[in-house]
Amino acid sequence: MTATSERDGPHAGALTPAQASALAYVRSSAVTERPAALATIARHLAAAAVDEPAQRLLAAVERGRITVNFHPDRLCADGRAVATALAEDGVYRSQFVTGISAGGLTAYPGGDRDRWERRMFGGAYQQTGVTPADRPIYGGLNLLDHADGACPRFGSCHLRLRPAVLARATFCLGDSYLGPGVVGTADAFEAVLAGLLAEVARTGVCLGRAETDVAALARTLLDGPRTPGTVGRALDDYVEAQVHGALDLASDVEELVADPSFVGTATGEQLESLARRYGFPLRWHPGFVLPVGEVDAEFRGPAIPVLAARLHREFGQPDAPVDAALIGRGAVSLVTEPQRWADRGPVADTLAHLKQLWHVLVRFGVAHPG
């Protein structure tokens, strides 16, 4: 698989020794698995009566784009909103620098993220002299072109990266914190594709798409989605991407895709300014809304509807649904006025519940009416 662009970023070949070592380590592992993976791909295609060579499906992966999901209104460790930090800094930074996360906040020496990066990248990022800014940036490979990005669990908006970034990315099937055994790079993707085909053959679900099969997945990869622009809701089912080297907004970003709940808000204005400043388009995806009375009590637990009702009462409009902007107002309040939430117990618990409310919204919400 090649990765070229008419506008290659300046960082594509400017990896640090640690970053180059991490990329080489994963590629070596993927190449070792290549013969077995090709055999697995051929077996699944034959069983599904798909008369296409594995190499054609692998070439089709080139159409995929890495997306980096984020919540634009969350506050970084330095007090700036994420959208503001992006505009002012011109780069997207890892959790090791920002000190925030839409998953687990474990990016510190000896933390869970540090340990899984040691395993996954052969200790490359634990070498002497490696700085927090050198660490990889996490996203997903949006193979089915979902409008909400490859990994919406990590944010309501996403940066769609240029094809050139594929050349300095590594990939794994599922989330890296699980210690994945299926890894790859852009030019050694066989094991990841084999894993995807095996998963859909076993479960009928792939990359957030239910009731599918190997033949349908192959057709989508070859021809593109039949209904482009639809959300995927892929909370747990994705190909994770780790981008090595700096992610420069001006040269590495193809498009900014945002949740429509931010239209007409201060955050929305920041996103519009960000896109203008760095020269890429801003597009609004369908979004997710859910009436407060319909927040599910089973999917992420009984504490979530209670939190949704409180957010709606304290930060929402009388007839307005729960949306990404409402959850964000609660998240900012939790940081700036923690005493307001003291009755709920530890701040970490409420942060986790806000994250889980977002998951409920992605899973059950409908398109934004605007």
Summary of the structure (lengths in Angstrom):
residues: 370
radius of gyration: 20.3
end to end distance: 39.7
largest distance: 62.5
contacts: 1258
relative contact order: 0.16
helix: 48%
strand: 14%
